[in-house]
Protein backbone atom coordinates (compact mmCIF):
# COMPACT_ATOMS: atom_id res chain seq x y z
CA UNK A 1 0.00 0.00 0.00
CA UNK A 2 1.24 3.46 -0.80
CA UNK A 3 1.69 6.04 1.94
CA UNK A 4 -1.14 8.24 0.67
CA UNK A 5 -3.53 5.27 0.67
CA UNK A 6 -2.49 4.28 4.21
CA UNK A 7 -3.13 7.85 5.37
CA UNK A 8 -6.49 7.94 3.57
CA UNK A 9 -7.48 4.68 5.25
CA UNK A 10 -6.45 6.09 8.64
CA UNK A 11 -8.62 9.18 8.10
CA UNK A 12 -11.53 7.03 6.90
CA UNK A 13 -11.16 4.78 9.95
CA UNK A 14 -11.47 7.81 12.24
CA UNK A 15 -14.44 9.14 10.26
CA UNK A 16 -16.24 5.77 10.36
CA UNK A 17 -15.74 5.73 14.14
CA UNK A 18 -16.89 9.35 14.51
CA UNK A 19 -20.13 8.66 12.61
CA UNK A 20 -20.58 5.51 14.68
CA UNK A 21 -20.16 7.57 17.85
CA UNK A 22 -22.98 9.90 16.83
CA UNK A 23 -25.21 6.93 16.08
CA UNK A 24 -24.27 5.33 19.40
CA UNK A 25 -25.24 8.48 21.30
CA UNK A 26 -28.67 8.47 19.66
CA UNK A 27 -29.27 4.77 20.32
CA UNK A 28 -27.88 4.86 23.85
CA UNK A 29 -29.39 7.96 25.44
CA UNK A 30 -30.60 10.72 23.10
CA UNK A 31 -33.66 8.89 21.77
CA UNK A 32 -34.55 7.56 25.21
CA UNK A 33 -34.31 11.11 26.58
CA UNK A 34 -36.49 12.49 23.78
CA UNK A 35 -39.05 9.78 24.54
CA UNK A 36 -39.14 10.72 28.23
CA UNK A 37 -39.81 14.45 27.91
CA UNK A 38 -43.30 15.82 28.55
CA UNK A 39 -46.04 15.60 25.97
CA UNK A 40 -44.79 15.59 22.40
CA UNK A 41 -41.66 17.69 23.02
CA UNK A 42 -39.45 14.79 21.94
CA UNK A 43 -41.24 14.61 18.59
CA UNK A 44 -40.74 18.31 18.00
CA UNK A 45 -37.08 18.12 19.04
CA UNK A 46 -36.44 15.20 16.65
CA UNK A 47 -38.15 17.08 13.83
CA UNK A 48 -35.75 19.97 14.42
CA UNK A 49 -32.75 17.63 14.63
CA UNK A 50 -33.72 16.04 11.31
CA UNK A 51 -33.76 19.47 9.65
CA UNK A 52 -30.57 20.75 11.25
CA UNK A 53 -28.55 17.62 10.54
CA UNK A 54 -28.87 18.35 6.82
CA UNK A 55 -26.72 21.49 7.34
CA UNK A 56 -24.10 19.90 9.56
CA UNK A 57 -20.55 18.59 9.40
CA UNK A 58 -22.08 15.21 10.19
CA UNK A 59 -23.85 15.21 6.81
CA UNK A 60 -20.65 16.11 4.98
CA UNK A 61 -18.91 13.16 6.67
CA UNK A 62 -21.87 10.84 6.16
CA UNK A 63 -22.20 11.55 2.42
CA UNK A 64 -18.48 11.93 1.84
CA UNK A 65 -17.77 8.55 3.40
CA UNK A 66 -20.19 6.88 1.01
CA UNK A 67 -18.24 8.28 -1.95
CA UNK A 68 -14.85 7.56 -0.39
CA UNK A 69 -15.96 4.02 0.52
CA UNK A 70 -16.73 3.32 -3.14
CA UNK A 71 -13.33 4.69 -4.11
CA UNK A 72 -11.63 2.55 -1.45
CA UNK A 73 -13.36 -0.56 -2.76
CA UNK A 74 -12.31 0.14 -6.35
CA UNK A 75 -8.74 1.08 -5.45
CA UNK A 76 -8.29 -1.91 -3.14
CA UNK A 77 -9.72 -4.25 -5.77
CA UNK A 78 -7.34 -2.92 -8.39
CA UNK A 79 -4.17 -2.23 -6.41
CA UNK A 80 -4.11 -3.81 -2.95
CA UNK A 81 -3.31 -7.51 -2.83
CA UNK A 82 -4.04 -10.08 -0.17
CA UNK A 83 -5.99 -9.89 3.02
CA UNK A 84 -5.51 -6.15 3.46
CA UNK A 85 -7.18 -5.46 0.14
CA UNK A 86 -10.10 -7.73 0.94
CA UNK A 87 -10.54 -6.13 4.37
CA UNK A 88 -10.57 -2.63 2.89
CA UNK A 89 -13.12 -3.68 0.26
CA UNK A 90 -15.24 -5.27 2.98
CA UNK A 91 -15.03 -2.19 5.21
CA UNK A 92 -16.24 0.03 2.37
CA UNK A 93 -19.04 -2.39 1.53
CA UNK A 94 -20.12 -2.54 5.18
CA UNK A 95 -20.36 1.24 5.32
CA UNK A 96 -22.26 1.51 2.05
CA UNK A 97 -24.73 -1.29 2.86
CA UNK A 98 -24.93 -1.10 6.64
CA UNK A 99 -24.90 2.66 7.04
CA UNK A 100 -25.66 4.56 3.84
CA UNK A 101 -28.19 2.19 2.24
CA UNK A 102 -29.82 1.33 5.56
CA UNK A 103 -30.26 5.03 6.28
CA UNK A 104 -31.79 5.68 2.87
CA UNK A 105 -34.11 2.67 3.02
CA UNK A 106 -35.08 2.79 6.69
CA UNK A 107 -34.28 5.88 8.75
CA UNK A 108 -35.00 8.52 6.09
CA UNK A 109 -38.55 7.28 5.33
CA UNK A 110 -39.30 7.26 9.07
CA UNK A 111 -37.86 10.78 9.39
CA UNK A 112 -39.95 11.96 6.44
CA UNK A 113 -43.12 10.52 7.97
CA UNK A 114 -42.31 12.18 11.29
CA UNK A 115 -41.66 15.50 9.54
CA UNK A 116 -45.15 15.43 8.04
CA UNK A 117 -46.89 15.09 11.40
CA UNK A 118 -48.10 17.88 13.67
CA UNK A 119 -46.32 17.18 17.00
CA UNK A 120 -49.44 17.91 19.08
CA UNK A 121 -51.68 15.55 17.08
CA UNK A 122 -52.58 12.17 18.51
CA UNK A 123 -51.40 10.48 15.32
CA UNK A 124 -47.92 11.90 15.88
CA UNK A 125 -47.66 10.47 19.38
CA UNK A 126 -48.98 7.12 18.21
CA UNK A 127 -46.45 7.00 15.34
CA UNK A 128 -43.67 8.11 17.69
CA UNK A 129 -44.37 5.43 20.31
CA UNK A 130 -45.39 2.53 18.07
CA UNK A 131 -43.15 2.93 15.04
CA UNK A 132 -40.49 5.58 15.30
CA UNK A 133 -39.05 4.74 18.70
CA UNK A 134 -38.89 1.03 17.92
CA UNK A 135 -37.94 0.89 14.24
CA UNK A 136 -35.78 4.00 14.01
CA UNK A 137 -33.75 3.11 17.09
CA UNK A 138 -33.29 -0.49 15.92
CA UNK A 139 -32.11 0.69 12.51
CA UNK A 140 -29.85 3.24 14.17
CA UNK A 141 -28.30 0.56 16.38
CA UNK A 142 -27.58 -1.50 13.25
CA UNK A 143 -25.91 1.56 11.70
CA UNK A 144 -23.81 1.97 14.85
CA UNK A 145 -22.60 -1.62 14.63
CA UNK A 146 -21.86 -1.23 10.90
CA UNK A 147 -19.76 1.89 11.52
CA UNK A 148 -17.71 0.23 14.22
CA UNK A 149 -17.32 -2.91 12.09
CA UNK A 150 -16.12 -0.81 9.14
CA UNK A 151 -13.65 0.94 11.48
CA UNK A 152 -12.37 -2.37 12.81
CA UNK A 153 -11.98 -3.87 9.35
CA UNK A 154 -10.04 -0.83 8.18
CA UNK A 155 -7.84 -0.97 11.25
CA UNK A 156 -7.18 -4.68 10.69
CA UNK A 157 -6.22 -3.96 7.07
CA UNK A 158 -3.74 -1.32 8.19
CA UNK A 159 -2.26 -3.48 10.94
CA UNK A 160 -1.64 -6.54 8.77
CA UNK A 161 -0.45 -4.73 5.67
Steps between C-alpha positions, in 0.01 A plus 500: 500500500624846420545758774217720373261203500604401854436857616164509320401174668603641839283809446209285380537275805469803729203633302320163510550496878385862537176431310455185707542706817218733398277203425594340832403815690157499336440130566639509853349810659379776266194317367411367844524855637282638220244229576491594869433873468151637564226478242625499143813710562721210392321482165550870441866481604564208261329688218740789559800266521403341168496843334819628660702187429468573128715814552762341722855369484347162579323500162820590317674205669204268449467571126872538442571162656258333261695640204839428656389146591423430134840637403670286766327189369605570141857594590545201731357266237738633238817569698506342846580130512427243766305519819548874544333569168208273580456660843497850352245395237288341772521808723379722216220258416392485865476878514310527173253220581480519878503876540424690180247263340337414832456870572347565159268199515403512867580809706428764234145376424425498874644852532291618205183356653581666832565832325151493350326466836379779727678430833188573708276264300410162643618331181848642556526357850368165383753488213778611735430232762398210276724540197766765526644416840516129422595486132716811477703411808546140383618618159726755666655232721572294187667806345710541815621141478574539127710812562705334770539186287620710205747675734628169633539350154694804383720486807566129444596572138748764612648284775562194283619681190 
